[in-house]
Amino acid sequence: ALLQLDWQPLAGRRYAIRVKDLGLTFRFKVTPRGFSPDGGAPELSISASARDFALLMSRREDPDTLFFSRRLVSEGD
């Protein structure tokens, strides 16, 4: 499904995924060739606990429920 998306509007933008309880931050940029590590200031950060990210990935929880219960935080543009 990811191969079929139009990535052009996201190209060149910086993102961060923060795993709050583990103190991990993954920063990357979307390029025309895919994702690339990036150390710059993110334009969008998404934060949650490791457990909540695992629930999202396994589709046992939906993002809206986590967002409205303040367990998934989105900051930036």
N, C-alpha and C positions, 0 to 999 in steps of 0.2 A: 504494500500500500504506500510506503514512503517513496518508492520510485515514481509513483504516478502523481505526486504532489508538485505544484509549481513553487519551487524554492526561490525564485528570482526576487520576490519582495523581501525575503529574509537575508539575502546575500549581503555580506559585509557587516552585518550587525553582530554585536557581542552579547553573550548570554552567560549566566551562571546558574548552576544547580547546586544548592546547599543542603547538605545532610546535617541538620542541626545537632542531633545528639552525638554524632561521631566527629563533629568539627571538620568535616570535609567540604571543600568547595571545588567544583569542576567548572572551569572557565573555557569557553570555546567560541569560535566564530563560524558562521555559515559562509562557505565559499561556493563558487560555481561547481567545484569538484567534490563538495561534501563538507564535513565538519573538520575544523582545524583547531588545535589548542591555541589559546589566546590568554595573555596576562593582563590585557587592558581592562578598564572599568566597564562592567557589563551595562547594557541598556535595559536588560530584563533579568531579574533574579527570581528563581522559584525555590522555595525552601519548604522542607518538611522533615519529619523524622525518618530514619531508615525503615522502620516498620511501616509507616504510611506510604513511602515510595514502593516498598515491596507489595503492599496491598494494591496499589495502583497498577503495578506491572503485572500482577497475577489476575487483575480484573475482579478482585474481590471487594473493591471499593471504588466508587466513582469520584472524579475530581470535584464535582459540584458539592457533594456531601462534605468532603474534606475542606474545601474552600470556605463554605458557609459555617463550618464548625471551627474555623481558624486553625486547622491543622495543616493546611496547604496555603502558603503565603506567596503571593505574586507581587513584586515591586518593580516599578519602572515602566518603560514604554514597550 
